[in-house]
Amino acid sequence: MLLPNQRFIKTYQNKFSQSLNINFKSWSKDESKFKKLLSHFQNQTQYLIQKQSAQGNNKFDLNPFKVSSENLLGLTMNLRNSLFFNRGKEYYSTTYNFTNNRSKNSLSFGNIENDILSHQLTI
């Protein structure tokens, strides 16, 4: 009878997460037509990268953006951007979402990689 075994690998893990929200709503009472137009828009951006790598050759890399396949065991990268027009309003509220997800995981039988790219428009 064949039983699965557990093999433990010492790893380093790096994670970086950033969120940016730009809202021009305060410009709604400005006299400039361009600023009034911009006051209808809002933008949200979120970025996450998480990397797991094996502890090999006593090399410790603090940079989560440097992705080398030498000791890479797992990688997750997510980028999401949402552009809103008239957010929260009853009429003409529109949202455009852009999503890009990438993941790579090492398993006992090989690697699994996923790439997802999505565009969504909600009116």
C-alpha positions, 0 to 999 in steps of 0.5 A: 500500500502506497501512502503519501508522505510529507516533505517539509521545506524551509521557505522565505515569504515576501508580501507587498500590498498597496491600495490607492484611491483617487476621488475628485468629488471635492471639485464638483463646485469648482468653476473650471469645466474640466474639474467639474467633469473630473468630479464625476470620476473616482479610481481605485487601484489595488496591488498584491504580490506574495512570493514563497521561495526555498531557503537555498544557498543562504540567499535571502531576497527582500525584493518581492518584485524580483521573481526568479524561478531558481528557488520559487515555490509559490507566487500570487500577483493580483492587480485590480483597477476600478474606474467609477463614473457617478459612483453612488448616484441613481442615474448613469452610475457606471463602473469599469473593472480591470483585473489581472491575476497570476499564480504559480504553485509547486506541488509534488508532481509539478507546477500549476500556473494560472493567469486570469485577465478580466474586463468588466463594464457595469452600467 
